[in-house]
């Protein structure tokens, strides 16, 4: 199951049909860090270190920082939502926590070339007017949602957010690495909701475990702009989509899903390699193509380690399965050198699906290397 959120401004849904204004700056100006501002719960000091931080509010420090500057968030808990509207660095020291209880997101970015690192972000609340994300590459601007490109999200912990732990939303050339995303609705979400692509992003070395409301990692088409040329490498996504009291209706979710069901666009030419997927509600890797005519070409699944998955079953497949691929129209997916263990089916296909390279997969304790049905019966 893919959890999809909407941002609403003035009663109008912003998502599948509305493009966001993208505010960017040059990489040269992004590199000219000139000032360090410190934030601590006590605040009000000279501002030269955590011991005498000048600010008690992260948002106030962000607003005061120059473009290219750095806000250092010192140990403590900050009950706020932060919107970064200029190129800069937001750096958490050990023990720096943003508690976004009741807020639409913990940290949002409405400018390009923003770095967010070292923070724990928790408890953001989802609704029809709020994504409920821990960290999102977008935010609320004066005229509605605004997204940025070339972001860096590094070394954060995102926990207990009702939406996505990290939402790679309508952004390109963004790097998400070495983060831990646990107990959120979705772990890491790569989508194009605001009518511009999510492309050329790098999702590397993250842990996305035990996210009950959906999948560990999502690459999903929502607006028709496209989700393409992203790399998902070296991540761990285990025990997702199994449901908890925080999401009682959640019953399924993959380690990683590639999905779409609109009339145009697609999710194509993405690389999913050298990841680990175990004990997820759907397949360790799942591909769901719900509409005919969408572009899902050129996706490659290479060298992943996939244990027992599909604990809650998928359309037409009631057994434990490593990789599940279902498509409403002809689809070719490169499936190469994956190691699949402890499943009834290694790879299960629904619909007219071809798997170049599947003979190179390695199977251990797998009853059937392939399972298949002729039609993908799922709807979205």
Backbone torsions as a table, in degrees:
resi	resn	phi	psi	omega
1	UNK	NA	130.7	175.6
2	UNK	-102.5	121.7	176.8
3	UNK	-82.8	125.6	-179.7
4	UNK	-115.8	132.1	178.5
5	UNK	-112.2	166.2	175.3
6	UNK	-128.6	147.4	168.9
7	UNK	-106.3	134.3	-174.8
8	UNK	-123.2	133.4	177.5
9	UNK	-128.0	124.4	178.4
10	UNK	61.8	29.1	177.3
11	UNK	84.6	1.7	-178.3
12	UNK	-109.5	128.8	-179.5
13	UNK	-68.7	131.5	175.6
14	UNK	-109.8	121.2	-177.3
15	UNK	177.1	-94.9	-169.9
16	UNK	-68.3	-24.7	-171.6
17	UNK	-122.9	-0.5	-174.7
18	UNK	-117.3	128.1	178.1
19	UNK	-86.9	139.6	179.1
20	UNK	-89.9	150.5	171.7
21	UNK	-72.5	127.1	-177.2
22	UNK	-107.5	116.2	-178.5
23	UNK	-98.0	122.8	-177.0
24	UNK	-128.3	162.3	172.7
25	UNK	-133.9	165.2	-178.8
26	UNK	-74.8	155.1	178.0
27	UNK	-64.8	-28.1	178.9
28	UNK	-65.0	-47.6	179.4
29	UNK	-67.3	-30.1	179.2
30	UNK	-65.4	-24.4	-174.8
31	UNK	-89.1	-4.4	-174.0
32	UNK	-94.9	62.5	177.1
33	UNK	-63.4	130.7	-174.1
34	UNK	-128.2	-18.1	-173.4
35	UNK	-141.2	146.5	173.9
36	UNK	-118.6	123.1	176.0
37	UNK	-115.0	139.1	-176.4
38	UNK	-110.0	142.3	178.1
39	UNK	-125.0	132.5	170.7
40	UNK	-143.7	160.2	-179.2
41	UNK	-58.3	-28.5	178.0
42	UNK	-78.7	-47.9	176.1
43	UNK	57.2	-173.4	172.8
44	UNK	77.4	10.2	-178.8
45	UNK	-94.2	-161.8	-178.6
46	UNK	-71.6	-21.1	174.1
47	UNK	85.8	25.3	-178.6
48	UNK	-101.2	-9.8	-179.4
49	UNK	-165.6	178.7	175.9
50	UNK	-65.6	-28.2	-179.4
51	UNK	-67.4	-27.5	178.9
52	UNK	-136.9	51.3	-176.3
53	UNK	-57.0	144.9	-177.6
54	UNK	-84.7	-14.2	-174.9
55	UNK	-130.5	148.0	171.9
56	UNK	-107.8	-7.8	178.2
57	UNK	-117.4	129.8	177.6
58	UNK	-64.4	-43.5	-178.8
59	UNK	-61.2	-40.3	178.8
60	UNK	-62.8	-39.9	178.3
61	UNK	-67.2	-41.6	177.5
62	UNK	-60.6	-44.0	179.8
63	UNK	-63.9	-33.4	-178.1
64	UNK	-82.7	-20.6	-176.2
65	UNK	-70.2	145.1	174.1
66	UNK	-77.8	160.0	172.2
67	UNK	-57.0	134.4	-177.4
68	UNK	86.6	-2.7	-179.2
69	UNK	-84.7	-177.8	-177.6
70	UNK	-132.1	132.1	170.5
71	UNK	-107.6	120.7	179.5
72	UNK	-99.6	121.2	-178.2
73	UNK	-98.3	113.8	-175.5
74	UNK	-83.2	168.1	-178.0
75	UNK	-52.8	136.3	179.5
76	UNK	144.7	171.7	179.5
77	UNK	-109.3	130.6	-176.2
78	UNK	-120.1	114.8	-177.3
79	UNK	-92.0	87.4	-177.2
80	UNK	-164.5	170.0	169.5
81	UNK	-113.7	137.3	-173.8
82	UNK	-118.0	128.3	174.3
83	UNK	-114.0	121.0	-179.2
84	UNK	-98.4	113.5	-172.7
85	UNK	-112.9	18.5	175.6
86	UNK	-148.2	158.8	176.3
87	UNK	-65.0	120.9	-177.7
88	UNK	-172.4	179.9	178.0
89	UNK	-117.7	132.2	173.3
90	UNK	-114.2	108.3	-169.6
91	UNK	-119.2	119.4	178.3
92	UNK	-89.6	137.6	169.9
93	UNK	-85.6	161.1	179.3
94	UNK	-51.5	131.0	-179.3
95	UNK	89.4	5.0	177.3
96	UNK	-83.6	120.4	-173.2
97	UNK	-127.5	129.0	168.4
98	UNK	-101.0	116.4	175.8
99	UNK	-99.4	104.0	-174.3
100	UNK	-96.9	30.0	178.4
101	UNK	-52.5	126.3	-179.6
102	UNK	77.8	1.9	-176.9
103	UNK	-103.5	156.0	-178.4
104	UNK	-72.5	-24.2	175.2
105	UNK	-163.8	163.4	176.9
106	UNK	-83.0	-56.3	176.5
107	UNK	-130.5	126.6	175.2
108	UNK	-121.7	151.4	-177.7
109	UNK	-124.2	115.8	176.9
110	UNK	-106.4	4.5	174.0
111	UNK	-119.7	164.5	175.4
112	UNK	-91.8	165.7	179.4
113	UNK	58.1	48.7	174.0
114	UNK	-106.0	138.1	173.3
115	UNK	-114.0	130.1	175.4
116	UNK	-124.3	121.1	-175.2
117	UNK	-144.1	153.8	167.1
118	UNK	72.2	12.2	-176.6
119	UNK	-101.2	151.6	161.6
120	UNK	-102.0	125.6	-177.5
121	UNK	-125.9	126.5	-172.7
122	UNK	-144.1	158.0	163.5
123	UNK	72.6	19.5	175.1
124	UNK	-63.4	147.3	-172.3
125	UNK	-108.4	131.0	-179.4
126	UNK	-96.0	146.4	173.5
127	UNK	-159.2	-177.4	176.7
128	UNK	-62.9	-21.9	-179.6
129	UNK	-107.5	8.2	-176.7
130	UNK	-149.5	136.6	-179.3
131	UNK	-74.8	-26.3	-178.4
132	UNK	70.6	30.3	-176.4
133	UNK	-91.6	149.5	172.5
134	UNK	-68.1	-60.5	178.1
135	UNK	-128.9	131.0	-177.8
136	UNK	-135.6	140.6	179.4
137	UNK	-83.4	40.2	177.4
138	UNK	-158.7	176.5	178.2
139	UNK	-171.4	176.5	179.3
140	UNK	-85.2	116.9	172.9
141	UNK	-99.6	-176.4	-177.6
142	UNK	-62.5	-30.1	-176.9
143	UNK	-111.2	14.9	180.0
144	UNK	123.1	-166.4	-177.0
145	UNK	-64.4	137.6	178.4
146	UNK	-130.8	139.0	179.7
147	UNK	-120.2	163.0	178.9
148	UNK	-127.2	165.1	178.2
149	UNK	-118.5	169.9	175.9
150	UNK	57.8	38.1	178.3
151	UNK	-85.9	159.3	173.0
152	UNK	-128.0	123.2	179.1
153	UNK	-122.3	108.0	-166.1
154	UNK	-135.6	129.2	167.7
155	UNK	66.0	31.9	178.6
156	UNK	-100.8	162.3	170.2
157	UNK	-118.3	123.2	179.5
158	UNK	-120.8	121.5	-166.0
159	UNK	-139.8	130.8	169.4
160	UNK	70.0	26.0	175.2
161	UNK	-88.5	138.9	-173.3
162	UNK	-71.9	-27.0	174.6
163	UNK	-91.2	-128.1	177.8
164	UNK	-90.6	146.4	170.9
165	UNK	-62.5	-52.2	174.9
166	UNK	-128.6	123.8	-178.3
167	UNK	-110.4	106.5	179.1
168	UNK	-88.6	81.2	-163.1
169	UNK	-103.6	115.8	174.3
170	UNK	49.1	51.4	-176.0
171	UNK	-135.0	154.0	176.4
172	UNK	-132.4	150.5	178.8
173	UNK	60.0	35.7	177.1
174	UNK	-100.5	143.2	-179.5
175	UNK	-112.7	127.3	178.0
176	UNK	-125.8	108.0	-176.1
177	UNK	-147.1	149.2	175.9
178	UNK	61.0	32.4	175.2
179	UNK	-100.3	160.7	172.7
180	UNK	-119.2	123.0	-179.3
181	UNK	-124.1	108.7	-174.1
182	UNK	-135.1	144.9	172.7
183	UNK	60.8	31.8	172.1
184	UNK	-102.3	176.6	173.1
185	UNK	-62.1	-50.6	175.0
186	UNK	-129.0	151.0	179.1
187	UNK	-74.5	-71.6	-179.1
188	UNK	-130.9	125.3	-170.2
189	UNK	-117.9	120.7	179.5
190	UNK	-115.7	106.6	-171.5
191	UNK	-143.6	169.1	-175.6
192	UNK	-122.4	41.2	-169.6
193	UNK	-58.3	-29.6	-171.1
194	UNK	-97.7	21.1	170.3
195	UNK	83.5	10.3	171.8
196	UNK	-127.4	157.7	-171.9
197	UNK	-66.6	158.0	162.6
198	UNK	-110.4	102.0	-169.4
199	UNK	-142.9	155.0	174.8
200	UNK	57.2	28.5	176.9
201	UNK	-89.6	156.5	-179.6
202	UNK	-123.1	118.0	179.4
203	UNK	-113.1	99.8	-165.0
204	UNK	-134.0	128.9	168.7
205	UNK	70.8	25.4	-179.2
206	UNK	-95.3	161.4	170.7
207	UNK	-113.4	120.9	178.9
208	UNK	-127.6	81.4	-173.7
209	UNK	-115.2	150.2	169.7
210	UNK	55.1	43.8	172.9
211	UNK	-95.9	108.7	-164.6
212	UNK	-76.5	-26.0	-170.6
213	UNK	-83.2	-8.4	-177.7
214	UNK	-176.4	-135.5	-171.0
215	UNK	-95.3	163.0	174.1
216	UNK	-69.0	-49.3	179.7
217	UNK	-133.1	134.7	-176.6
218	UNK	-124.8	133.4	164.9
219	UNK	-123.1	105.9	-170.3
220	UNK	-136.9	137.8	177.4
221	UNK	-89.2	124.9	178.2
222	UNK	-126.0	-29.7	-171.0
223	UNK	-112.8	-11.5	-175.1
224	UNK	96.0	-5.7	-179.4
225	UNK	-75.6	-32.6	176.0
226	UNK	109.9	146.0	174.8
227	UNK	-124.8	105.3	-167.7
228	UNK	-149.7	155.3	177.4
229	UNK	55.0	37.8	172.0
230	UNK	-95.3	151.8	177.4
231	UNK	-118.7	126.2	176.4
232	UNK	-117.9	107.8	-168.8
233	UNK	-137.1	134.6	168.7
234	UNK	68.1	26.6	178.8
235	UNK	-96.4	162.7	172.5
236	UNK	-118.8	125.9	179.4
237	UNK	-137.7	95.4	-174.9
238	UNK	-122.0	148.1	171.4
239	UNK	56.2	47.0	175.9
240	UNK	-100.6	157.3	174.9
241	UNK	68.9	31.2	-177.9
242	UNK	-105.8	-6.9	174.8
243	UNK	77.2	139.4	175.1
244	UNK	-145.0	176.3	176.8
245	UNK	-56.3	-22.9	178.3
246	UNK	-74.3	-16.3	177.5
247	UNK	-147.4	72.8	-168.3
248	UNK	-64.7	-20.8	-179.8
249	UNK	-90.6	-6.2	-179.5
250	UNK	-71.5	126.1	-178.5
251	UNK	-134.0	-4.4	-177.3
252	UNK	-154.9	155.5	177.5
253	UNK	173.0	143.3	-176.8
254	UNK	-92.6	167.3	166.9
255	UNK	-61.4	-47.6	173.9
256	UNK	-141.9	136.0	175.7
257	UNK	-124.1	140.6	168.5
258	UNK	-114.2	119.2	-169.1
259	UNK	-149.7	157.7	173.9
260	UNK	-176.4	154.0	-178.9
261	UNK	-150.4	17.4	178.8
262	UNK	-84.5	-174.4	-178.3
263	UNK	-89.8	-6.6	-178.4
264	UNK	-152.2	-178.2	-179.6
265	UNK	73.8	-159.2	179.5
266	UNK	166.2	179.4	176.5
267	UNK	-126.0	105.6	-166.4
268	UNK	-144.8	155.0	177.1
269	UNK	54.9	38.3	173.9
270	UNK	-98.1	152.0	-179.9
271	UNK	-117.5	125.8	176.9
272	UNK	-119.1	106.1	-170.7
273	UNK	-141.8	141.2	171.3
274	UNK	59.6	37.0	175.1
275	UNK	-100.8	168.8	173.8
276	UNK	-118.2	132.6	178.7
277	UNK	-136.3	120.8	-179.2
278	UNK	-144.1	144.8	167.2
279	UNK	58.8	40.1	177.0
280	UNK	-97.1	159.9	-176.6
281	UNK	-63.7	-42.9	170.6
282	UNK	-101.0	-162.6	-179.4
283	UNK	-61.6	157.6	174.5
284	UNK	-55.1	-46.9	167.1
285	UNK	-120.3	132.6	176.1
286	UNK	-128.7	141.6	171.1
287	UNK	-123.6	123.9	179.0
288	UNK	-122.3	110.7	177.3
289	UNK	-112.0	101.5	-169.2
290	UNK	-88.2	-15.8	-176.3
291	UNK	-125.1	146.8	176.3
292	UNK	-77.0	148.4	174.0
293	UNK	89.3	-2.6	177.4
294	UNK	-81.0	156.5	-178.5
295	UNK	-93.5	106.9	174.2
296	UNK	-122.2	31.3	-175.1
297	UNK	-80.9	154.4	168.6
298	UNK	75.3	10.1	175.3
299	UNK	-75.2	140.3	-176.0
300	UNK	-128.0	128.8	177.1
301	UNK	-112.8	107.3	-167.5
302	UNK	-130.6	126.5	166.3
303	UNK	65.2	23.1	179.1
304	UNK	-80.9	150.1	176.2
305	UNK	-103.9	117.8	-169.7
306	UNK	-128.4	114.5	177.5
307	UNK	-91.4	-153.7	-179.8
308	UNK	-64.7	129.1	179.4
309	UNK	-144.0	-173.4	-177.2
310	UNK	61.5	44.6	-177.9
311	UNK	-68.2	-26.4	179.9
312	UNK	-107.1	4.9	176.4
313	UNK	74.1	166.2	179.7
314	UNK	-139.3	177.1	-173.4
315	UNK	-59.5	115.3	179.1
316	UNK	77.9	0.1	-175.9
317	UNK	-129.7	107.5	-175.8
318	UNK	-104.1	12.2	-175.9
319	UNK	-115.6	165.3	173.2
320	UNK	-64.5	132.0	-172.1
321	UNK	-143.2	138.5	177.9
322	UNK	-75.5	-57.1	-178.7
323	UNK	-125.0	130.2	177.8
324	UNK	-120.0	126.9	178.8
325	UNK	-130.7	116.1	178.0
326	UNK	-124.4	134.8	-177.0
327	UNK	-144.7	140.7	177.7
328	UNK	-78.3	-15.6	178.8
329	UNK	-139.6	177.5	-175.7
330	UNK	-57.8	134.4	-176.1
331	UNK	-145.3	137.6	175.4
332	UNK	-122.9	125.6	-179.4
333	UNK	-128.3	128.1	176.6
334	UNK	-76.4	120.3	-178.7
335	UNK	-123.8	104.1	-163.5
336	UNK	-132.3	124.1	169.7
337	UNK	56.6	33.1	173.1
338	UNK	-81.4	148.7	177.5
339	UNK	-107.0	114.7	-173.8
340	UNK	-120.5	126.0	-174.3
341	UNK	-133.5	152.1	167.9
342	UNK	57.9	51.5	175.8
343	UNK	-136.0	161.3	171.3
344	UNK	-75.2	-47.9	174.3
345	UNK	-110.9	135.4	170.3
346	UNK	-71.8	-56.0	178.0
347	UNK	-130.9	131.3	178.2
348	UNK	-120.1	131.8	178.5
349	UNK	-120.1	144.4	175.6
350	UNK	-128.5	120.4	-176.9
351	UNK	97.0	-174.5	-175.4
352	UNK	-79.3	80.8	-173.7
353	UNK	-115.3	131.9	172.4
354	UNK	-109.5	146.8	-176.0
355	UNK	-129.6	74.8	175.8
356	UNK	-57.9	133.5	178.2
357	UNK	91.5	-5.5	-174.3
358	UNK	-61.2	-25.8	-179.8
359	UNK	-67.8	-13.4	179.5
360	UNK	-88.4	-6.8	178.5
361	UNK	-65.7	152.7	178.2
362	UNK	-111.2	128.0	-176.9
363	UNK	-118.7	140.1	175.0
364	UNK	-140.8	129.1	-177.5
365	UNK	54.3	47.6	177.3
366	UNK	-120.5	120.7	-175.4
367	UNK	-65.6	-42.7	-178.4
368	UNK	-135.8	122.0	179.1
369	UNK	-62.2	-35.0	-179.4
370	UNK	-131.9	141.5	167.6
371	UNK	-132.1	154.7	-175.8
372	UNK	-160.3	148.4	164.0
373	UNK	-129.0	159.5	-170.1
374	UNK	-79.5	-23.3	-174.2
375	UNK	-128.5	138.3	173.8
376	UNK	-85.6	108.0	-170.6
377	UNK	-88.0	-4.2	-173.2
378	UNK	-73.2	152.4	171.7
379	UNK	-128.6	158.0	-179.1
380	UNK	-124.0	NA	NA
